[in-house]
Amino acid sequence: MRITLNHLIRSLEDILQIHAQVEYQPSRQGDVRDSLADITRAETLLGYRPLVDVRTGLEKTVQFFAERSTNQ
């Protein structure tokens, strides 16, 4: 499943109920344009299956940091 940075930003905007001011800049020499992870071998050899999808993982991460920021 391909997930773009824009998709992550939109998901976080939705979870946090905010509108992010995203500034796009020209790419720099050495910037990585695309990065892909293929878990096929882990699935085949180890029987790995993700326990949460990306959206749920983002929600849990936001909740984790929100709980810790109110306790300090």
mmCIF file of the N, C-alpha and C atoms, coordinates in Angstrom:
data_MODEL
# 
_entry.id   MODEL 
# 
loop_
_atom_site.group_PDB 
_atom_site.id 
_atom_site.type_symbol 
_atom_site.label_atom_id 
_atom_site.label_alt_id 
_atom_site.label_comp_id 
_atom_site.label_asym_id 
_atom_site.label_entity_id 
_atom_site.label_seq_id 
_atom_site.pdbx_PDB_ins_code 
_atom_site.Cartn_x 
_atom_site.Cartn_y 
_atom_site.Cartn_z 
_atom_site.occupancy 
_atom_site.B_iso_or_equiv 
_atom_site.pdbx_formal_charge 
_atom_site.auth_seq_id 
_atom_site.auth_comp_id 
_atom_site.auth_asym_id 
_atom_site.auth_atom_id 
_atom_site.pdbx_PDB_model_num 
ATOM 1   N N  . MET A 1 1  ? 0.839  -1.166  0.000  1.00 0.00 ? 1  MET A N  1 
ATOM 2   C CA . MET A 1 1  ? 0.000  0.000   0.000  1.00 0.00 ? 1  MET A CA 1 
ATOM 3   C C  . MET A 1 1  ? 0.893  1.241   0.000  1.00 0.00 ? 1  MET A C  1 
ATOM 4   N N  . ARG A 1 2  ? 0.691  2.120   -0.937 1.00 0.00 ? 2  ARG A N  1 
ATOM 5   C CA . ARG A 1 2  ? 1.482  3.345   -1.047 1.00 0.00 ? 2  ARG A CA 1 
ATOM 6   C C  . ARG A 1 2  ? 0.799  4.448   -0.246 1.00 0.00 ? 2  ARG A C  1 
ATOM 7   N N  . ILE A 1 3  ? 1.575  5.083   0.623  1.00 0.00 ? 3  ILE A N  1 
ATOM 8   C CA . ILE A 1 3  ? 1.050  6.182   1.425  1.00 0.00 ? 3  ILE A CA 1 
ATOM 9   C C  . ILE A 1 3  ? 1.954  7.385   1.209  1.00 0.00 ? 3  ILE A C  1 
ATOM 10  N N  . THR A 1 4  ? 1.355  8.478   0.790  1.00 0.00 ? 4  THR A N  1 
ATOM 11  C CA . THR A 1 4  ? 2.128  9.684   0.518  1.00 0.00 ? 4  THR A CA 1 
ATOM 12  C C  . THR A 1 4  ? 2.211  10.556  1.769  1.00 0.00 ? 4  THR A C  1 
ATOM 13  N N  . LEU A 1 5  ? 3.161  11.471  1.750  1.00 0.00 ? 5  LEU A N  1 
ATOM 14  C CA . LEU A 1 5  ? 3.273  12.431  2.838  1.00 0.00 ? 5  LEU A CA 1 
ATOM 15  C C  . LEU A 1 5  ? 2.008  13.278  2.932  1.00 0.00 ? 5  LEU A C  1 
ATOM 16  N N  . ASN A 1 6  ? 1.437  13.631  1.779  1.00 0.00 ? 6  ASN A N  1 
ATOM 17  C CA . ASN A 1 6  ? 0.186  14.394  1.784  1.00 0.00 ? 6  ASN A CA 1 
ATOM 18  C C  . ASN A 1 6  ? -0.939 13.613  2.462  1.00 0.00 ? 6  ASN A C  1 
ATOM 19  N N  . HIS A 1 7  ? -0.985 12.307  2.244  1.00 0.00 ? 7  HIS A N  1 
ATOM 20  C CA . HIS A 1 7  ? -1.995 11.467  2.902  1.00 0.00 ? 7  HIS A CA 1 
ATOM 21  C C  . HIS A 1 7  ? -1.806 11.494  4.419  1.00 0.00 ? 7  HIS A C  1 
ATOM 22  N N  . LEU A 1 8  ? -0.553 11.391  4.876  1.00 0.00 ? 8  LEU A N  1 
ATOM 23  C CA . LEU A 1 8  ? -0.286 11.437  6.310  1.00 0.00 ? 8  LEU A CA 1 
ATOM 24  C C  . LEU A 1 8  ? -0.694 12.780  6.902  1.00 0.00 ? 8  LEU A C  1 
ATOM 25  N N  . ILE A 1 9  ? -0.391 13.858  6.187  1.00 0.00 ? 9  ILE A N  1 
ATOM 26  C CA . ILE A 1 9  ? -0.757 15.197  6.658  1.00 0.00 ? 9  ILE A CA 1 
ATOM 27  C C  . ILE A 1 9  ? -2.272 15.323  6.774  1.00 0.00 ? 9  ILE A C  1 
ATOM 28  N N  . ARG A 1 10 ? -2.996 14.891  5.735  1.00 0.00 ? 10 ARG A N  1 
ATOM 29  C CA . ARG A 1 10 ? -4.466 14.964  5.778  1.00 0.00 ? 10 ARG A CA 1 
ATOM 30  C C  . ARG A 1 10 ? -5.029 14.126  6.923  1.00 0.00 ? 10 ARG A C  1 
ATOM 31  N N  . SER A 1 11 ? -4.453 12.957  7.141  1.00 0.00 ? 11 SER A N  1 
ATOM 32  C CA . SER A 1 11 ? -4.918 12.101  8.240  1.00 0.00 ? 11 SER A CA 1 
ATOM 33  C C  . SER A 1 11 ? -4.687 12.774  9.587  1.00 0.00 ? 11 SER A C  1 
ATOM 34  N N  . LEU A 1 12 ? -3.509 13.366  9.779  1.00 0.00 ? 12 LEU A N  1 
ATOM 35  C CA . LEU A 1 12 ? -3.220 14.049  11.038 1.00 0.00 ? 12 LEU A CA 1 
ATOM 36  C C  . LEU A 1 12 ? -4.091 15.283  11.222 1.00 0.00 ? 12 LEU A C  1 
ATOM 37  N N  . GLU A 1 13 ? -4.355 15.995  10.142 1.00 0.00 ? 13 GLU A N  1 
ATOM 38  C CA . GLU A 1 13 ? -5.268 17.140  10.227 1.00 0.00 ? 13 GLU A CA 1 
ATOM 39  C C  . GLU A 1 13 ? -6.639 16.682  10.726 1.00 0.00 ? 13 GLU A C  1 
ATOM 40  N N  . ASP A 1 14 ? -7.109 15.570  10.195 1.00 0.00 ? 14 ASP A N  1 
ATOM 41  C CA . ASP A 1 14 ? -8.415 15.033  10.577 1.00 0.00 ? 14 ASP A CA 1 
ATOM 42  C C  . ASP A 1 14 ? -8.420 14.577  12.035 1.00 0.00 ? 14 ASP A C  1 
ATOM 43  N N  . ILE A 1 15 ? -7.390 13.853  12.433 1.00 0.00 ? 15 ILE A N  1 
ATOM 44  C CA . ILE A 1 15 ? -7.303 13.338  13.800 1.00 0.00 ? 15 ILE A CA 1 
ATOM 45  C C  . ILE A 1 15 ? -7.203 14.484  14.805 1.00 0.00 ? 15 ILE A C  1 
ATOM 46  N N  . LEU A 1 16 ? -6.372 15.474  14.493 1.00 0.00 ? 16 LEU A N  1 
ATOM 47  C CA . LEU A 1 16 ? -6.137 16.591  15.414 1.00 0.00 ? 16 LEU A CA 1 
ATOM 48  C C  . LEU A 1 16 ? -7.158 17.714  15.259 1.00 0.00 ? 16 LEU A C  1 
ATOM 49  N N  . GLN A 1 17 ? -7.987 17.605  14.242 1.00 0.00 ? 17 GLN A N  1 
ATOM 50  C CA . GLN A 1 17 ? -8.996 18.627  13.927 1.00 0.00 ? 17 GLN A CA 1 
ATOM 51  C C  . GLN A 1 17 ? -8.351 20.006  13.768 1.00 0.00 ? 17 GLN A C  1 
ATOM 52  N N  . ILE A 1 18 ? -7.326 20.035  12.910 1.00 0.00 ? 18 ILE A N  1 
ATOM 53  C CA . ILE A 1 18 ? -6.613 21.279  12.606 1.00 0.00 ? 18 ILE A CA 1 
ATOM 54  C C  . ILE A 1 18 ? -6.439 21.388  11.099 1.00 0.00 ? 18 ILE A C  1 
ATOM 55  N N  . HIS A 1 19 ? -5.971 22.534  10.665 1.00 0.00 ? 19 HIS A N  1 
ATOM 56  C CA . HIS A 1 19 ? -5.550 22.703  9.278  1.00 0.00 ? 19 HIS A CA 1 
ATOM 57  C C  . HIS A 1 19 ? -4.078 23.079  9.302  1.00 0.00 ? 19 HIS A C  1 
ATOM 58  N N  . ALA A 1 20 ? -3.241 22.241  8.730  1.00 0.00 ? 20 ALA A N  1 
ATOM 59  C CA . ALA A 1 20 ? -1.800 22.485  8.712  1.00 0.00 ? 20 ALA A CA 1 
ATOM 60  C C  . ALA A 1 20 ? -1.440 23.436  7.579  1.00 0.00 ? 20 ALA A C  1 
ATOM 61  N N  . GLN A 1 21 ? -0.543 24.344  7.857  1.00 0.00 ? 21 GLN A N  1 
ATOM 62  C CA . GLN A 1 21 ? -0.013 25.236  6.827  1.00 0.00 ? 21 GLN A CA 1 
ATOM 63  C C  . GLN A 1 21 ? 1.228  24.562  6.251  1.00 0.00 ? 21 GLN A C  1 
ATOM 64  N N  . VAL A 1 22 ? 1.059  23.839  5.178  1.00 0.00 ? 22 VAL A N  1 
ATOM 65  C CA . VAL A 1 22 ? 2.153  23.089  4.565  1.00 0.00 ? 22 VAL A CA 1 
ATOM 66  C C  . VAL A 1 22 ? 2.869  23.985  3.565  1.00 0.00 ? 22 VAL A C  1 
ATOM 67  N N  . GLU A 1 23 ? 4.169  24.044  3.681  1.00 0.00 ? 23 GLU A N  1 
ATOM 68  C CA . GLU A 1 23 ? 4.981  24.803  2.730  1.00 0.00 ? 23 GLU A CA 1 
ATOM 69  C C  . GLU A 1 23 ? 5.788  23.823  1.895  1.00 0.00 ? 23 GLU A C  1 
ATOM 70  N N  . TYR A 1 24 ? 5.542  23.823  0.611  1.00 0.00 ? 24 TYR A N  1 
ATOM 71  C CA . TYR A 1 24 ? 6.285  22.968  -0.297 1.00 0.00 ? 24 TYR A CA 1 
ATOM 72  C C  . TYR A 1 24 ? 7.514  23.725  -0.786 1.00 0.00 ? 24 TYR A C  1 
ATOM 73  N N  . GLN A 1 25 ? 8.643  23.075  -0.743 1.00 0.00 ? 25 GLN A N  1 
ATOM 74  C CA . GLN A 1 25 ? 9.903  23.670  -1.170 1.00 0.00 ? 25 GLN A CA 1 
ATOM 75  C C  . GLN A 1 25 ? 10.467 22.839  -2.320 1.00 0.00 ? 25 GLN A C  1 
ATOM 76  N N  . PRO A 1 26 ? 11.293 23.457  -3.150 1.00 0.00 ? 26 PRO A N  1 
ATOM 77  C CA . PRO A 1 26 ? 11.949 22.677  -4.201 1.00 0.00 ? 26 PRO A CA 1 
ATOM 78  C C  . PRO A 1 26 ? 12.826 21.594  -3.566 1.00 0.00 ? 26 PRO A C  1 
ATOM 79  N N  . SER A 1 27 ? 12.925 20.468  -4.239 1.00 0.00 ? 27 SER A N  1 
ATOM 80  C CA . SER A 1 27 ? 13.770 19.403  -3.707 1.00 0.00 ? 27 SER A CA 1 
ATOM 81  C C  . SER A 1 27 ? 15.231 19.840  -3.736 1.00 0.00 ? 27 SER A C  1 
ATOM 82  N N  . ARG A 1 28 ? 15.998 19.261  -2.826 1.00 0.00 ? 28 ARG A N  1 
ATOM 83  C CA . ARG A 1 28 ? 17.419 19.568  -2.729 1.00 0.00 ? 28 ARG A CA 1 
ATOM 84  C C  . ARG A 1 28 ? 18.218 18.370  -3.216 1.00 0.00 ? 28 ARG A C  1 
ATOM 85  N N  . GLN A 1 29 ? 19.432 18.615  -3.586 1.00 0.00 ? 29 GLN A N  1 
ATOM 86  C CA . GLN A 1 29 ? 20.304 17.531  -4.013 1.00 0.00 ? 29 GLN A CA 1 
ATOM 87  C C  . GLN A 1 29 ? 20.431 16.527  -2.865 1.00 0.00 ? 29 GLN A C  1 
ATOM 88  N N  . GLY A 1 30 ? 20.230 15.272  -3.169 1.00 0.00 ? 30 GLY A N  1 
ATOM 89  C CA . GLY A 1 30 ? 20.328 14.223  -2.166 1.00 0.00 ? 30 GLY A CA 1 
ATOM 90  C C  . GLY A 1 30 ? 19.008 13.863  -1.505 1.00 0.00 ? 30 GLY A C  1 
ATOM 91  N N  . ASP A 1 31 ? 17.949 14.657  -1.737 1.00 0.00 ? 31 ASP A N  1 
ATOM 92  C CA . ASP A 1 31 ? 16.640 14.321  -1.175 1.00 0.00 ? 31 ASP A CA 1 
ATOM 93  C C  . ASP A 1 31 ? 16.141 13.000  -1.758 1.00 0.00 ? 31 ASP A C  1 
ATOM 94  N N  . VAL A 1 32 ? 15.492 12.207  -0.933 1.00 0.00 ? 32 VAL A N  1 
ATOM 95  C CA . VAL A 1 32 ? 14.892 10.953  -1.384 1.00 0.00 ? 32 VAL A CA 1 
ATOM 96  C C  . VAL A 1 32 ? 13.466 11.262  -1.824 1.00 0.00 ? 32 VAL A C  1 
ATOM 97  N N  . ARG A 1 33 ? 13.162 10.997  -3.090 1.00 0.00 ? 33 ARG A N  1 
ATOM 98  C CA . ARG A 1 33 ? 11.834 11.314  -3.617 1.00 0.00 ? 33 ARG A CA 1 
ATOM 99  C C  . ARG A 1 33 ? 10.798 10.286  -3.184 1.00 0.00 ? 33 ARG A C  1 
ATOM 100 N N  . ASP A 1 34 ? 11.142 9.023   -3.268 1.00 0.00 ? 34 ASP A N  1 
ATOM 101 C CA . ASP A 1 34 ? 10.231 7.938   -2.900 1.00 0.00 ? 34 ASP A CA 1 
ATOM 102 C C  . ASP A 1 34 ? 10.975 6.929   -2.041 1.00 0.00 ? 34 ASP A C  1 
ATOM 103 N N  . SER A 1 35 ? 10.295 6.392   -1.070 1.00 0.00 ? 35 SER A N  1 
ATOM 104 C CA . SER A 1 35 ? 10.839 5.335   -0.235 1.00 0.00 ? 35 SER A CA 1 
ATOM 105 C C  . SER A 1 35 ? 9.736  4.301   -0.046 1.00 0.00 ? 35 SER A C  1 
ATOM 106 N N  . LEU A 1 36 ? 10.028 3.074   -0.391 1.00 0.00 ? 36 LEU A N  1 
ATOM 107 C CA . LEU A 1 36 ? 9.018  2.021   -0.324 1.00 0.00 ? 36 LEU A CA 1 
ATOM 108 C C  . LEU A 1 36 ? 9.502  0.882   0.561  1.00 0.00 ? 36 LEU A C  1 
ATOM 109 N N  . ALA A 1 37 ? 8.617  0.359   1.359  1.00 0.00 ? 37 ALA A N  1 
ATOM 110 C CA . ALA A 1 37 ? 8.919  -0.809  2.183  1.00 0.00 ? 37 ALA A CA 1 
ATOM 111 C C  . ALA A 1 37 ? 8.014  -1.944  1.720  1.00 0.00 ? 37 ALA A C  1 
ATOM 112 N N  . ASP A 1 38 ? 8.611  -3.093  1.490  1.00 0.00 ? 38 ASP A N  1 
ATOM 113 C CA . ASP A 1 38 ? 7.853  -4.260  1.052  1.00 0.00 ? 38 ASP A CA 1 
ATOM 114 C C  . ASP A 1 38 ? 7.954  -5.321  2.139  1.00 0.00 ? 38 ASP A C  1 
ATOM 115 N N  . ILE A 1 39 ? 6.835  -5.651  2.758  1.00 0.00 ? 39 ILE A N  1 
ATOM 116 C CA . ILE A 1 39 ? 6.850  -6.617  3.858  1.00 0.00 ? 39 ILE A CA 1 
ATOM 117 C C  . ILE A 1 39 ? 6.531  -8.043  3.393  1.00 0.00 ? 39 ILE A C  1 
ATOM 118 N N  . THR A 1 40 ? 6.562  -8.268  2.092  1.00 0.00 ? 40 THR A N  1 
ATOM 119 C CA . THR A 1 40 ? 6.209  -9.581  1.547  1.00 0.00 ? 40 THR A CA 1 
ATOM 120 C C  . THR A 1 40 ? 7.049  -10.701 2.147  1.00 0.00 ? 40 THR A C  1 
ATOM 121 N N  . ARG A 1 41 ? 8.357  -10.502 2.256  1.00 0.00 ? 41 ARG A N  1 
ATOM 122 C CA . ARG A 1 41 ? 9.221  -11.562 2.805  1.00 0.00 ? 41 ARG A CA 1 
ATOM 123 C C  . ARG A 1 41 ? 8.896  -11.833 4.268  1.00 0.00 ? 41 ARG A C  1 
ATOM 124 N N  . ALA A 1 42 ? 8.646  -10.786 5.030  1.00 0.00 ? 42 ALA A N  1 
ATOM 125 C CA . ALA A 1 42 ? 8.288  -10.977 6.442  1.00 0.00 ? 42 ALA A CA 1 
ATOM 126 C C  . ALA A 1 42 ? 6.963  -11.727 6.554  1.00 0.00 ? 42 ALA A C  1 
ATOM 127 N N  . GLU A 1 43 ? 6.042  -11.423 5.652  1.00 0.00 ? 43 GLU A N  1 
ATOM 128 C CA . GLU A 1 43 ? 4.763  -12.140 5.647  1.00 0.00 ? 43 GLU A CA 1 
ATOM 129 C C  . GLU A 1 43 ? 4.979  -13.612 5.313  1.00 0.00 ? 43 GLU A C  1 
ATOM 130 N N  . THR A 1 44 ? 5.788  -13.861 4.282  1.00 0.00 ? 44 THR A N  1 
ATOM 131 C CA . THR A 1 44 ? 6.008  -15.226 3.804  1.00 0.00 ? 44 THR A CA 1 
ATOM 132 C C  . THR A 1 44 ? 6.835  -16.053 4.783  1.00 0.00 ? 44 THR A C  1 
ATOM 133 N N  . LEU A 1 45 ? 7.964  -15.513 5.216  1.00 0.00 ? 45 LEU A N  1 
ATOM 134 C CA . LEU A 1 45 ? 8.885  -16.283 6.049  1.00 0.00 ? 45 LEU A CA 1 
ATOM 135 C C  . LEU A 1 45 ? 8.494  -16.319 7.523  1.00 0.00 ? 45 LEU A C  1 
ATOM 136 N N  . LEU A 1 46 ? 7.925  -15.248 8.015  1.00 0.00 ? 46 LEU A N  1 
ATOM 137 C CA . LEU A 1 46 ? 7.652  -15.143 9.445  1.00 0.00 ? 46 LEU A CA 1 
ATOM 138 C C  . LEU A 1 46 ? 6.172  -15.181 9.800  1.00 0.00 ? 46 LEU A C  1 
ATOM 139 N N  . GLY A 1 47 ? 5.333  -15.108 8.773  1.00 0.00 ? 47 GLY A N  1 
ATOM 140 C CA . GLY A 1 47 ? 3.903  -15.051 9.036  1.00 0.00 ? 47 GLY A CA 1 
ATOM 141 C C  . GLY A 1 47 ? 3.465  -13.710 9.609  1.00 0.00 ? 47 GLY A C  1 
ATOM 142 N N  . TYR A 1 48 ? 4.283  -12.680 9.378  1.00 0.00 ? 48 TYR A N  1 
ATOM 143 C CA . TYR A 1 48 ? 3.990  -11.347 9.919  1.00 0.00 ? 48 TYR A CA 1 
ATOM 144 C C  . TYR A 1 48 ? 2.729  -10.772 9.300  1.00 0.00 ? 48 TYR A C  1 
ATOM 145 N N  . ARG A 1 49 ? 1.907  -10.192 10.149 1.00 0.00 ? 49 ARG A N  1 
ATOM 146 C CA . ARG A 1 49 ? 0.727  -9.448  9.711  1.00 0.00 ? 49 ARG A CA 1 
ATOM 147 C C  . ARG A 1 49 ? 0.638  -8.199  10.576 1.00 0.00 ? 49 ARG A C  1 
ATOM 148 N N  . PRO A 1 50 ? 0.502  -7.035  9.978  1.00 0.00 ? 50 PRO A N  1 
ATOM 149 C CA . PRO A 1 50 ? 0.360  -5.819  10.786 1.00 0.00 ? 50 PRO A CA 1 
ATOM 150 C C  . PRO A 1 50 ? -0.874 -5.920  11.685 1.00 0.00 ? 50 PRO A C  1 
ATOM 151 N N  . LEU A 1 51 ? -0.748 -5.432  12.903 1.00 0.00 ? 51 LEU A N  1 
ATOM 152 C CA . LEU A 1 51 ? -1.868 -5.478  13.842 1.00 0.00 ? 51 LEU A CA 1 
ATOM 153 C C  . LEU A 1 51 ? -2.779 -4.266  13.718 1.00 0.00 ? 51 LEU A C  1 
ATOM 154 N N  . VAL A 1 52 ? -2.249 -3.155  13.206 1.00 0.00 ? 52 VAL A N  1 
ATOM 155 C CA . VAL A 1 52 ? -3.045 -1.937  13.030 1.00 0.00 ? 52 VAL A CA 1 
ATOM 156 C C  . VAL A 1 52 ? -2.751 -1.337  11.663 1.00 0.00 ? 52 VAL A C  1 
ATOM 157 N N  . ASP A 1 53 ? -3.718 -0.618  11.128 1.00 0.00 ? 53 ASP A N  1 
ATOM 158 C CA . ASP A 1 53 ? -3.478 0.092   9.875  1.00 0.00 ? 53 ASP A CA 1 
ATOM 159 C C  . ASP A 1 53 ? -2.837 1.445   10.184 1.00 0.00 ? 53 ASP A C  1 
ATOM 160 N N  . VAL A 1 54 ? -2.443 2.159   9.157  1.00 0.00 ? 54 VAL A N  1 
ATOM 161 C CA . VAL A 1 54 ? -1.732 3.422   9.336  1.00 0.00 ? 54 VAL A CA 1 
ATOM 162 C C  . VAL A 1 54 ? -2.581 4.428   10.105 1.00 0.00 ? 54 VAL A C  1 
ATOM 163 N N  . ARG A 1 55 ? -3.831 4.567   9.756  1.00 0.00 ? 55 ARG A N  1 
ATOM 164 C CA . ARG A 1 55 ? -4.717 5.528   10.425 1.00 0.00 ? 55 ARG A CA 1 
ATOM 165 C C  . ARG A 1 55 ? -4.807 5.231   11.922 1.00 0.00 ? 55 ARG A C  1 
ATOM 166 N N  . THR A 1 56 ? -5.026 3.974   12.264 1.00 0.00 ? 56 THR A N  1 
ATOM 167 C CA . THR A 1 56 ? -5.122 3.592   13.668 1.00 0.00 ? 56 THR A CA 1 
ATOM 168 C C  . THR A 1 56 ? -3.802 3.846   14.387 1.00 0.00 ? 56 THR A C  1 
ATOM 169 N N  . GLY A 1 57 ? -2.695 3.556   13.723 1.00 0.00 ? 57 GLY A N  1 
ATOM 170 C CA . GLY A 1 57 ? -1.382 3.817   14.310 1.00 0.00 ? 57 GLY A CA 1 
ATOM 171 C C  . GLY A 1 57 ? -1.166 5.293   14.591 1.00 0.00 ? 57 GLY A C  1 
ATOM 172 N N  . LEU A 1 58 ? -1.581 6.151   13.660 1.00 0.00 ? 58 LEU A N  1 
ATOM 173 C CA . LEU A 1 58 ? -1.477 7.595   13.878 1.00 0.00 ? 58 LEU A CA 1 
ATOM 174 C C  . LEU A 1 58 ? -2.352 8.024   15.053 1.00 0.00 ? 58 LEU A C  1 
ATOM 175 N N  . GLU A 1 59 ? -3.567 7.513   15.110 1.00 0.00 ? 59 GLU A N  1 
ATOM 176 C CA . GLU A 1 59 ? -4.474 7.858   16.212 1.00 0.00 ? 59 GLU A CA 1 
ATOM 177 C C  . GLU A 1 59 ? -3.878 7.459   17.557 1.00 0.00 ? 59 GLU A C  1 
ATOM 178 N N  . LYS A 1 60 ? -3.311 6.256   17.629 1.00 0.00 ? 60 LYS A N  1 
ATOM 179 C CA . LYS A 1 60 ? -2.712 5.783   18.879 1.00 0.00 ? 60 LYS A CA 1 
ATOM 180 C C  . LYS A 1 60 ? -1.485 6.614   19.246 1.00 0.00 ? 60 LYS A C  1 
ATOM 181 N N  . THR A 1 61 ? -0.709 7.011   18.257 1.00 0.00 ? 61 THR A N  1 
ATOM 182 C CA . THR A 1 61 ? 0.473  7.836   18.512 1.00 0.00 ? 61 THR A CA 1 
ATOM 183 C C  . THR A 1 61 ? 0.072  9.206   19.039 1.00 0.00 ? 61 THR A C  1 
ATOM 184 N N  . VAL A 1 62 ? -0.928 9.823   18.419 1.00 0.00 ? 62 VAL A N  1 
ATOM 185 C CA . VAL A 1 62 ? -1.422 11.123  18.885 1.00 0.00 ? 62 VAL A CA 1 
ATOM 186 C C  . VAL A 1 62 ? -1.936 10.991  20.318 1.00 0.00 ? 62 VAL A C  1 
ATOM 187 N N  . GLN A 1 63 ? -2.691 9.949   20.596 1.00 0.00 ? 63 GLN A N  1 
ATOM 188 C CA . GLN A 1 63 ? -3.221 9.735   21.945 1.00 0.00 ? 63 GLN A CA 1 
ATOM 189 C C  . GLN A 1 63 ? -2.088 9.558   22.955 1.00 0.00 ? 63 GLN A C  1 
ATOM 190 N N  . PHE A 1 64 ? -1.068 8.796   22.596 1.00 0.00 ? 64 PHE A N  1 
ATOM 191 C CA . PHE A 1 64 ? 0.086  8.557   23.468 1.00 0.00 ? 64 PHE A CA 1 
ATOM 192 C C  . PHE A 1 64 ? 0.731  9.876   23.885 1.00 0.00 ? 64 PHE A C  1 
ATOM 193 N N  . PHE A 1 65 ? 1.015  10.738  22.903 1.00 0.00 ? 65 PHE A N  1 
ATOM 194 C CA . PHE A 1 65 ? 1.678  12.003  23.212 1.00 0.00 ? 65 PHE A CA 1 
ATOM 195 C C  . PHE A 1 65 ? 0.743  12.979  23.927 1.00 0.00 ? 65 PHE A C  1 
ATOM 196 N N  . ALA A 1 66 ? -0.531 12.946  23.604 1.00 0.00 ? 66 ALA A N  1 
ATOM 197 C CA . ALA A 1 66 ? -1.492 13.824  24.278 1.00 0.00 ? 66 ALA A CA 1 
ATOM 198 C C  . ALA A 1 66 ? -1.591 13.469  25.761 1.00 0.00 ? 66 ALA A C  1 
ATOM 199 N N  . GLU A 1 67 ? -1.621 12.193  26.076 1.00 0.00 ? 67 GLU A N  1 
ATOM 200 C CA . GLU A 1 67 ? -1.696 11.757  27.471 1.00 0.00 ? 67 GLU A CA 1 
ATOM 201 C C  . GLU A 1 67 ? -0.458 12.168  28.253 1.00 0.00 ? 67 GLU A C  1 
ATOM 202 N N  . ARG A 1 68 ? 0.697  12.112  27.635 1.00 0.00 ? 68 ARG A N  1 
ATOM 203 C CA . ARG A 1 68 ? 1.930  12.450  28.327 1.00 0.00 ? 68 ARG A CA 1 
ATOM 204 C C  . ARG A 1 68 ? 2.138  13.954  28.454 1.00 0.00 ? 68 ARG A C  1 
ATOM 205 N N  . SER A 1 69 ? 1.604  14.717  27.521 1.00 0.00 ? 69 SER A N  1 
ATOM 206 C CA . SER A 1 69 ? 1.791  16.168  27.590 1.00 0.00 ? 69 SER A CA 1 
ATOM 207 C C  . SER A 1 69 ? 0.919  16.789  28.677 1.00 0.00 ? 69 SER A C  1 
ATOM 208 N N  . THR A 1 70 ? -0.202 16.166  29.010 1.00 0.00 ? 70 THR A N  1 
ATOM 209 C CA . THR A 1 70 ? -1.075 16.713  30.054 1.00 0.00 ? 70 THR A CA 1 
ATOM 210 C C  . THR A 1 70 ? -0.616 16.308  31.446 1.00 0.00 ? 70 THR A C  1 
ATOM 211 N N  . ASN A 1 71 ? 0.273  15.335  31.532 1.00 0.00 ? 71 ASN A N  1 
ATOM 212 C CA . ASN A 1 71 ? 0.751  14.858  32.833 1.00 0.00 ? 71 ASN A CA 1 
ATOM 213 C C  . ASN A 1 71 ? 2.022  15.560  33.285 1.00 0.00 ? 71 ASN A C  1 
ATOM 214 N N  . GLN A 1 72 ? 2.486  16.545  32.548 1.00 0.00 ? 72 GLN A N  1 
ATOM 215 C CA . GLN A 1 72 ? 3.749  17.203  32.922 1.00 0.00 ? 72 GLN A CA 1 
ATOM 216 C C  . GLN A 1 72 ? 3.537  18.608  33.370 1.00 0.00 ? 72 GLN A C  1 
# 
